[in-house]
Amino acid sequence: ATVGLMTLPIMGTATPGKAALEEAKEPAIALGIALQITNILRDVGEDAGRGRIYIPKEDMEKFNYTEEELFNGVINENYIDLMKFSLITPLQKYYFFFFR
């Protein structure tokens, strides 16, 4: 969320002024969250290679994908479904940011 707020002065708003900046905060926060989740998903393999997992455990359990599989680089239907599910939130946040 912080990243999105930090970009506000750079990206600006459709209309100038403090009121417009306040109105833009919620979409900026959505953008920050989307960027963070995108970064986590982009780095799944690299993080696993370093012994780190940032995907929520409950999501992995929901799709029956284990830490062992992740650490061994197993890409199966469970992994693909997990990644599809994990993309829903950032896609919703990007949509909110761009089409609000």
Secondary structure, 3 states (H helix, E strand, C coil): CHHHHHHHHHHCCCCCCHHHHHHHHHHHHHHHHHHHHHHHHHCHHHHHHCCCCCCCHHHHHHCCCCHHHHHCCCCCHHHHHHHHHHHHHHHHHHHHHHHC
